[in-house]
Amino acid sequence: MSDKQQFNVYLKPELVKAIKHHAIDKGMSLSALVEEIFHRELGLSADETTKLQGGKTNV
């Protein structure tokens, strides 16, 4: 099992619906899509995320 942490965010219902549909259209889980978006927004690759975690693999 991978090391993942859950957190809550509050979004407008229309945005949640759009994100869920986008994940389905891409054939991804909602978590995977949000993680991809965060990586892109922060300009981080999966390798850089691992470095931030002190070497733990989280992909």
C-alpha positions in Angstrom: 0.0 0.0 0.0 1.4 3.4 -0.9 1.8 6.3 1.6 -1.1 8.6 0.9 -2.7 11.2 3.0 -6.3 12.3 2.8 -7.4 15.9 3.1 -10.6 17.8 2.6 -11.2 20.7 0.3 -14.4 22.7 -0.2 -15.3 23.4 -3.8 -18.4 24.6 -5.6 -20.6 21.6 -6.6 -20.3 22.5 -10.3 -16.5 22.3 -10.1 -16.6 19.0 -8.3 -18.9 17.6 -11.0 -16.7 18.9 -13.8 -13.6 17.4 -12.2 -15.3 14.0 -11.7 -16.4 13.9 -15.3 -12.9 15.0 -16.5 -11.4 12.1 -14.5 -13.8 9.6 -16.1 -13.1 11.0 -19.6 -9.4 10.5 -19.0 -9.9 7.0 -17.5 -8.3 8.1 -14.2 -9.4 8.0 -10.6 -10.3 11.3 -9.1 -7.3 11.1 -6.8 -4.9 10.4 -9.7 -6.3 13.4 -11.6 -6.0 15.8 -8.7 -2.5 14.6 -7.9 -1.5 15.2 -11.6 -3.0 18.7 -11.5 -1.1 19.5 -8.3 2.1 18.2 -9.7 1.6 20.4 -12.8 0.6 23.5 -10.8 3.6 23.1 -8.5 5.9 22.3 -11.4 7.0 19.1 -9.7 7.8 15.8 -11.3 7.2 12.5 -9.5 10.9 12.3 -8.7 10.8 15.7 -7.1 7.8 14.8 -5.0 9.8 11.8 -3.8 12.7 14.1 -2.8 10.3 16.3 -0.8 9.1 13.2 1.1 12.6 12.3 2.2 13.0 9.5 -0.4 9.7 7.7 0.1 8.1 6.5 -3.1 4.5 7.9 -3.4 3.7 7.3 -7.0 
